[in-house]
Amino acid sequence: MSAERPHDLQPLLGKLVVLDTSGPFVYIGRLARVGSEYLVLTEADVHDMRDAGGTREAYVVEAKRIGVRVNRSAVHVKLAQVLSLSALEEVVGF
């Protein structure tokens, strides 16, 4: 993710996105700002997968189906931790 230029993410501003990280956390929220080192999500769900019995994929599909479980009004996520970013609308169920 760090090799991607921040301006490449501009079309996703204001959209609900999913961030998969190198750690146990998955972030779902509205992409509010793209910085050189951080992404800012608002109306965000910060979810520790160690607390869940399922997979990341199942959690994200459920969030798309029933809505984001907001537990942060805003969160800054270090770009260096982000493995992938996609619009929640692009998630396909199984």
C-alpha positions as CSV (number, residue, x, y, z in Angstrom):
1,M,0.0,0.0,0.0
2,S,2.8,2.4,0.8
3,A,4.0,2.3,-2.8
4,E,0.6,3.6,-4.0
5,R,0.5,7.4,-4.4
6,P,-2.1,8.9,-2.0
7,H,-3.8,10.8,-4.9
8,D,-4.7,7.5,-6.4
9,L,-7.2,7.1,-3.6
10,Q,-9.0,10.4,-4.2
11,P,-11.9,8.7,-6.0
12,L,-12.7,6.8,-2.8
13,L,-13.0,9.9,-0.6
14,G,-16.4,9.9,1.1
15,K,-17.1,6.2,0.3
16,L,-17.3,3.4,2.8
17,V,-14.0,1.4,2.5
18,V,-12.5,-1.7,4.0
19,L,-8.8,-1.7,5.1
20,D,-7.1,-5.0,5.7
21,T,-4.0,-4.6,7.8
22,S,-0.9,-6.6,8.5
23,G,-2.1,-7.0,12.1
24,P,-5.3,-8.5,13.5
25,F,-7.4,-5.5,12.8
26,V,-9.9,-4.8,10.0
27,Y,-11.2,-1.3,9.6
28,I,-14.5,-0.4,7.9
29,G,-15.5,3.3,7.5
30,R,-15.9,6.3,5.4
31,L,-12.6,7.5,3.9
32,A,-12.4,11.1,5.0
33,R,-8.7,12.0,4.3
34,V,-5.7,10.6,2.6
35,G,-2.4,11.8,4.0
36,S,1.2,10.9,3.2
37,E,1.4,8.6,6.2
38,Y,-2.2,8.1,7.4
39,L,-5.7,7.4,6.2
40,V,-8.5,8.9,8.2
41,L,-11.8,7.0,8.4
42,T,-14.9,8.4,10.0
43,E,-18.1,6.5,11.1
44,A,-15.6,3.6,11.5
45,D,-15.7,0.1,12.8
46,V,-12.3,-1.0,14.2
47,H,-12.5,-4.7,14.6
48,D,-10.0,-7.0,16.3
49,M,-10.3,-10.4,14.5
50,R,-8.8,-12.1,17.6
51,D,-12.1,-11.4,19.3
52,A,-14.1,-13.1,16.5
53,G,-14.7,-16.7,15.7
54,G,-15.0,-16.2,11.9
55,T,-12.9,-14.9,9.1
56,R,-12.1,-11.4,7.9
57,E,-14.0,-12.1,4.7
58,A,-17.2,-13.2,6.6
59,Y,-17.0,-10.2,8.9
60,V,-16.7,-7.8,5.9
61,V,-19.5,-9.5,4.0
62,E,-21.8,-9.3,7.1
63,A,-20.9,-5.5,7.5
64,K,-21.9,-4.9,3.9
65,R,-25.2,-6.9,4.4
66,I,-26.3,-5.4,7.7
67,G,-24.3,-2.2,7.9
68,V,-21.2,-0.9,9.6
69,R,-21.1,-1.3,13.4
70,V,-19.7,2.2,14.2
71,N,-17.4,2.2,17.3
72,R,-15.2,5.2,16.4
73,S,-16.2,8.6,15.2
74,A,-12.8,8.9,13.5
75,V,-9.6,6.8,13.3
76,H,-6.2,7.4,11.8
77,V,-4.7,4.3,10.2
78,K,-1.0,4.2,9.3
79,L,-0.5,3.5,5.6
80,A,2.4,1.3,6.3
81,Q,0.0,-1.1,8.1
82,V,-2.5,-1.3,5.2
83,L,-2.3,-4.4,3.0
84,S,-5.3,-3.6,0.9
85,L,-8.1,-1.1,0.6
86,S,-11.4,-1.5,-1.3
87,A,-14.7,0.1,-1.4
88,L,-17.3,-1.7,0.7
89,E,-19.6,-1.7,-2.3
90,E,-17.1,-3.8,-4.2
91,V,-17.2,-6.6,-1.7
92,V,-18.9,-9.7,-3.0
93,G,-20.6,-12.2,-0.8
94,F,-20.2,-15.9,-0.6
